[in-house]
Amino acid sequence: MEDRTRIAVAPAVQLGGALFTPEQLIKLGTAAAPDSMIEMTNFRQLYIEVPDTDVEGIEGELQHSGLEVYPTGFVSKGLIACQFCRGAEEAGLSTAQALNEAIAGIETPAPLKIGYAGCALGTSEPLLKDIGVVKMRDTFDIYVGGDPKGLKPKFASKLVTGVAANRLIPAVIALIEFYKTHAKLKEKFSKFVDRIPLEELQQAAA
């Protein structure tokens, strides 16, 4: 059997949520190695195996069709965003797209899920993500430490509030870098938040 590489594929952050076109699904089916399976993950990503002989070419074709391609494993996943039901401007679509571009694929001690909601309805469940961003009128609140697993899910704690749009990406990147620097080997972000005083995380995001 030929050697294969697993890649993560996701639809763009867009109005309406995680939407694929029929053409994109055909591209995915064609790109996948013969006899392989396509896995739906809880990261808003599909994992597919592609032949090692043409990884770059396949990634380029998928990206050309409007799909996002990321590494798998211990990285920050693509942004898990809402459907932007309040409209692109009011829900901050352009900010969410820029945040996704900045954070997706960063190597981390454990897989990292980052959620975004364009309003307080929180339909993307940002408080159950490692890092959650919620748009509140013209500013953003950042939450940390959510974990949906187990019989008693853990809701994220509010870290900072009233973050301006131009400060949001630097704040989230700073949190990821602080986590990378101070986490134990393979330490989940929710466990890391339990161990580190909230004040230190606030200083890191400032």
C-alpha positions in Angstrom: 0.0 0.0 0.0 1.3 3.5 -0.9 2.4 5.8 1.9 -0.2 8.4 3.0 -0.3 11.7 4.8 -3.3 12.7 6.8 -4.5 16.3 6.4 -7.3 18.4 8.0 -9.8 20.1 5.6 -12.4 22.6 6.6 -14.8 25.0 4.8 -14.1 28.7 5.0 -15.3 30.8 8.0 -18.4 32.3 6.3 -22.0 33.4 6.7 -24.2 30.4 7.3 -21.6 28.4 9.1 -19.7 25.2 8.0 -20.9 24.9 4.4 -19.5 22.8 1.6 -20.4 23.1 -2.1 -21.0 20.0 -4.1 -17.9 20.7 -6.1 -15.8 20.8 -2.9 -17.1 17.5 -1.8 -16.3 16.0 -5.1 -12.7 17.4 -4.8 -12.4 15.8 -1.4 -13.6 12.4 -2.6 -11.2 12.6 -5.5 -8.2 13.7 -3.4 -8.6 11.0 -0.8 -6.4 7.9 -1.2 -8.2 4.8 -2.6 -9.8 2.6 0.1 -9.2 5.3 2.8 -11.9 6.8 5.0 -12.8 10.5 5.6 -13.2 11.3 9.3 -15.6 13.9 10.6 -14.0 15.5 13.7 -15.4 17.7 16.5 -12.9 20.4 15.4 -15.1 21.5 12.4 -12.6 19.6 10.2 -12.5 16.5 8.0 -9.5 14.3 8.2 -8.5 12.7 4.9 -5.6 10.6 3.9 -3.8 11.6 0.7 -0.9 9.9 -1.2 2.5 11.1 -0.1 3.5 11.5 -3.8 1.4 14.6 -4.3 0.5 16.2 -0.9 1.4 19.7 -2.0 -0.5 19.4 -5.3 -3.6 18.1 -3.6 -3.5 20.7 -0.9 -3.2 23.4 -3.6 -6.2 22.1 -5.4 -8.3 21.9 -2.3 -7.4 25.5 -1.3 -8.1 26.7 -4.9 -11.6 25.3 -4.5 -12.1 27.5 -1.4 -11.3 24.9 1.3 -8.9 25.4 4.2 -6.1 22.9 4.7 -4.3 22.4 8.0 -2.0 20.0 9.8 -3.5 17.4 12.1 -2.3 16.5 15.6 -1.2 18.7 18.4 -2.0 22.1 16.9 -4.5 24.9 17.4 -7.4 23.9 15.2 -9.2 26.1 12.8 -11.7 28.6 14.4 -15.0 27.0 15.4 -17.3 29.8 14.5 -21.0 30.6 14.6 -23.3 31.0 11.6 -23.1 34.9 11.8 -26.9 35.1 11.8 -26.8 38.8 12.7 -25.0 39.6 9.5 -21.3 39.9 8.5 -20.7 43.4 9.9 -22.6 43.1 13.2 -21.3 39.6 14.0 -17.7 40.5 13.1 -17.1 38.1 10.2 -14.0 39.8 8.9 -12.5 39.7 12.4 -13.3 36.0 12.8 -11.7 35.3 9.4 -8.6 37.2 10.4 -8.4 35.4 13.7 -8.8 32.0 12.0 -5.9 32.8 9.6 -3.7 33.9 12.6 -4.3 30.9 14.9 -5.0 27.8 12.8 -2.1 25.3 12.7 0.1 26.6 15.5 1.9 23.7 17.2 0.7 23.3 20.8 1.2 20.9 23.8 -2.2 19.4 23.1 -4.9 20.0 20.5 -6.4 23.4 21.1 -10.0 24.4 20.2 -10.8 28.1 19.8 -14.4 29.2 19.4 -16.0 32.4 18.1 -19.5 33.7 18.6 -20.7 36.9 16.9 -23.2 37.7 19.7 -24.1 36.7 23.2 -26.4 33.8 21.9 -23.2 31.8 21.6 -24.5 29.3 19.2 -21.0 28.0 18.5 -20.7 27.1 22.2 -17.5 29.2 22.8 -17.7 28.6 26.6 -17.0 24.9 26.0 -13.8 25.6 24.0 -10.3 26.0 25.3 -10.4 29.6 24.3 -13.7 31.3 23.5 -14.3 34.7 21.9 -17.7 36.4 22.1 -18.5 39.7 20.3 -20.4 42.1 22.5 -21.4 45.1 20.4 -18.2 46.7 19.3 -15.8 44.8 21.5 -14.9 41.2 22.5 -14.8 39.1 25.6 -12.3 36.3 25.9 -13.0 33.1 27.9 -10.5 30.3 28.8 -10.6 26.7 30.0 -13.8 25.2 28.7 -14.0 21.4 28.3 -17.1 19.6 27.0 -16.0 16.1 27.8 -17.2 14.0 30.6 -20.5 13.8 32.5 -19.8 17.3 34.0 -18.7 19.6 31.3 -16.6 22.6 32.4 -17.6 26.1 31.3 -14.8 28.5 30.5 -14.0 31.4 32.8 -14.2 35.0 31.6 -10.6 36.2 31.2 -10.9 39.7 29.8 -13.7 41.9 28.6 -14.0 44.9 26.3 -11.2 43.9 24.0 -11.0 46.1 20.9 -11.0 44.5 17.5 -7.4 45.4 16.8 -6.2 43.9 20.1 -8.1 40.6 19.8 -5.7 38.6 17.6 -2.6 39.7 19.6 -4.4 38.8 22.9 -5.3 35.3 21.6 -1.8 34.7 20.1 -0.2 35.8 23.4 -2.4 33.2 25.3 -1.3 30.5 22.9 2.3 31.4 23.3 2.0 31.6 27.1 0.5 28.1 27.0 3.2 26.7 24.8 5.9 28.2 27.1 4.5 27.1 30.5 2.5 23.9 29.8 3.6 20.5 31.0 4.2 17.8 28.4 0.9 17.1 26.6 -1.0 19.1 29.2 -4.6 20.0 28.0 -5.4 23.7 28.0 -8.3 23.3 30.5 -5.9 21.6 33.0 -3.3 24.3 32.3 -5.9 27.0 33.1 -6.8 25.1 36.4 -3.1 25.2 37.4 -2.2 28.7 36.4 -3.6 31.7 38.3 -6.1 33.6 36.3 -4.2 36.8 37.0 -1.2 35.5 35.1 -3.3 34.6 32.1 -4.8 38.1 32.2 -1.3 39.6 32.2 -0.3 37.4 29.3 -3.3 38.5 27.2 -2.9 42.2 28.1 
